[in-house]
Amino acid sequence: MFAPWRMEYLVCEKKEGCVFCKCSTRCDDYIVFEGKTCFVMLNRYPYVNGHLMIITGRHLGGIEELTDEERKEIFALLDISVKVLKDSMNPHGFNIGMNLGKAAGAGIAEHVHVHIIPRWEGDTNFMSVVGNVRVIPEDLATTAANLAPLFKKYAQEVSS
């Protein structure tokens, strides 16, 4: 297995703060769309290519804290994300969900976010099942560059 991008994660000094917060340690390299209250970002450690997250701009840990505006934008961006992924990657289906709390599997439990994971028939092969390894055939920068223009296109359609 050759995954040189993982080394940065393994050897980097863990920073204090939230990786999703603009004023903290957030990395904007993989943000493909910035809305009014939420943004869409590629997951830096994806399950498959195109694994997106819709993330609130405000640092909040529970869905009960969402404003009506944030709630509406999450669903608008969810709709746009599915369209973008269908246009660019032609998946056969999607896994969409939230892990609320550490016990539910949230890697970053303190900041609300929704996962959108494109799926293809047969995409779980022996590597992930037996070896507990993921095969990601395209680098994240290329995926981000391909998706960002489509987000702008669909966002304009929604706002018109």
N, C-alpha and C positions, 0 to 999 in steps of 0.2 A: 504494500500500500504506500502511495506517495501522496502526502497531504501536508505540504510545507506551510500552508496558511495556519495550521493548528499550532505550530511552534510558538508563534507570537502569543497565543493564549496561554500556553504551558509555562513559558518563561517570564511573562510580563508580571510586573509588580501589581497586585490587585489594588485598585484605587478605591478610596472612599467615595460614596455618592451613588447616584442612580444612573445606570447606563442609558436610560431612556430620557432623562431630563436634559433639556437644552443648556441649562445653567450649571450642569454638573459634569459628568464624564461622557456624555453622549457623543457618538461618532456619526457624523452626518454623511459619511461616504456611501451608505447603502439606503438612504432615504430616497424613495422614488416619487413621493408626493407629500406636500405639506398643505393641510387644510386649515380651516379657521381654528378648530379646537382639537384636532387629531392629526396624525400623520401616518403614512404608510412606509414601512421599512422592510427590507429583506432581512430575514433571520440570519444572523452572522454564523450560526452553527445549524444549518438547515437539515431537515429530514430528507428532503428532495429539492431539486432545483425549483426556484419560484416560490419557496416557502416564505410567505409574507406575514407581517404583523401590522395590525391597526392599533395604534398606541395613542392614548390620551396625552394632550400637551401638558395638562396639570398632573402633578404627582398625587395619585390617589390609589388606594389599595382595594377598594370595594366598589362593585357596580351600583350599590345603593347610594354612592356619593356622586354619581354622574348627574350632570344637569340635563335638561331636556334637549338643549342644543347639542351637547356631546353625544347623547344617545342617538339622536337623529343623524348626526354626522358619521358615527360608527357604522350605522346601517347603510347610509349612502355610499361610504367608502368600501363597504363589504360588497355591495352591488357592482361598483366600479372595478374592484379588485378581481372579482370573478370574470367580468367581461375582458379585462386586460389579459388575464392568464389564459382565457379561452382563445383570444386572438393571437397571442404570442407563442403559446406552448401546446395548445390543443389537447388538454388533459381530458381523460374520460370521466372524471369525477373530482370531488373535493372533500377534504376533511376540514371543517370549520368549527372552532371552539375556543373556550377559555378555560384555563386552569386557575381556579380561585383558591389561593392558599397553598402553602408548602405541602400539606397533606394530600392535596389534589394534583400535585406534580408541577406546580408553578415554579419555574426556575427563578423568576423575578416576581415574587408574590406581592411586593409593595407597590407595583405600578400596573394598573389595569391595561390589558392588551388582549387582542383577539388574534388567533392564528388562522391563516388561510393556507391550506396545504394542497396543491394540485396532486392528483393521483392518476395513474395510468394502470390499465389492466396488466398484471404481471410485474409491477414495479417493486414488489417485495420478493427478492430473490434470495439465494443461499447466503449472500454476503450479510444481509441484515438479519435474516432468520437464524443462521447457524453461527456466524462470526460476530454478531452484534456490531456490524460495521455498516456505514452508509457510503454509497457511491454517488458522488456529485460530479456529473460530467462537465459542467460549465462553471467557470469562476464567477464569483459574486459581482465583480465590477462589470463584466460583460452582461450579466443578467440585468443588473440595475440600469445600464445604458439602454438595453432593449425595452425595458418596461416603462421608464420615466416618460417618454413621449406619448405613450398610449394613455397614461394616467392624465396627462394634460388634455388630450383629445376628449376623453370621456367626461372629465370634470367640466370642461367647457360646454359639452352637450347637456349636462345636468343643470348647469347654472343658466342656460339660455331659455 
